[in-house]
Amino acid sequence: MAQKKKPLSIYIHIPFCARKCLYCDFASGPGDANQIAYYMRVLQKEIRSFSAISTLYQVQTVFFGGGTPSFVAPHYIEQLLQLLRSQFDLAADAEISLEANPGTLDEEKLNTYRRAGVNRLSLGLQSVHEEDLKCLGRIHSYEDFLYGYRIARRAGFRHINVDLMSGLPRQSLASWQESLAKVADLEPEHISAYSLIVEEGTPFYEQYGEGLGRLALPGEELDREMYHFTKEFLASRGYQRYEISNYAKPGYACRHNMTYWTLGDFLGFGQAAASYLERRRFSNPEGIEEYWQAARTSYQRFRQTPISSEKEQMEEYMFLGLRTARGVSREDFKKRFGKDFPPRYDERLLDFYRQGLMVQEKGRITLTDRGIDVSNVILAQFLLEE
């Protein structure tokens, strides 16, 4: 009897964009036609380098991220999907997502994506207010987003995510509520509602980092108020929170992201892309020229990467799993590791139960709303001492 193939997710990083946003610390930036063409050739060589193990897996999800995948000519996306189909067993019902900037979409691109097999679109709106979009350095307007959303529906996309961002400079609760309401009125299947993180090395950090301009950013109390309103409002519109920052209508949770949060196997191709395969974590170089040099030996580097220690795997299981609405369970933990929770975990759990930060129901352990407010502190408690 043929051996059952293992599930696999694939992430493909397209680092190019029209202009880098002021808050962005991802490996991304503008590129000309020659750079893009060369990158795509190198990317395909990297994908082909994994042919030795491709028959062992069935690909359940593919995610094109960036950068702005919709910035490059659409035939590149088509070629990459053709390559994946020729090399891997791509499941008939695979979720194939593509991130798109509203200012880069047109009907020809969207129709090409659909023909190629893309069935989930993620639109980076961030805010319905023009002053917010200018502050963030976005290239699109709210009207650009509405146009992109309409033509995406017309092209046949029935699974659309919209990204929104709270905690922006000079943002009020009322303006955040307006963004949520206008997006919910459009009835996308999925909404990602993230809080701004000011990352070192970005223009935003020079303006707002380390106490600079902090008064322009919402305080912690207002940030929490925005978060709690988001959950309650979106629940009233039929969206379930299935992860700290992600909301979906029933049946539309992002399967690709769930692979990350449940420690499933995934391969990342492209500049700075990360992978977790066969209990090995490895990443490509962040510099584009370094990536060009390293891509051809990506498979060999994977094989040379040591397997994550049991301690690291346990920490990741708890850290990632507790981000989700399903949380973690003792039964799943024992199946995965062949043992019960370490004593340190039980001690921490009892403490968090008493404080009302976590609950255990129907065999699963989850964060409460109060726990989510201090989730970073809680999750750090599941690091095991040497």
Helices and strands as residue ranges (DSSP letters): E 6-14, H 33-48, H 51-54, E 57-66, G 69-71, H 74-87, E 89-100, G 102-104, H 107-116, E 120-126, H 130-136, H 142-154, E 160-166, H 173-186, E 190-195, H 203-208, G 209-211, G 214-216, H 220-236, E 240-243, E 246-248, H 255-261, E 266-269, E 274-277, E 280-283, H 288-294, G 295-297, H 298-304, H 310-321, E 328-329, H 330-337, H 343-355, E 358-361, E 364-367, H 369-373, H 375-380
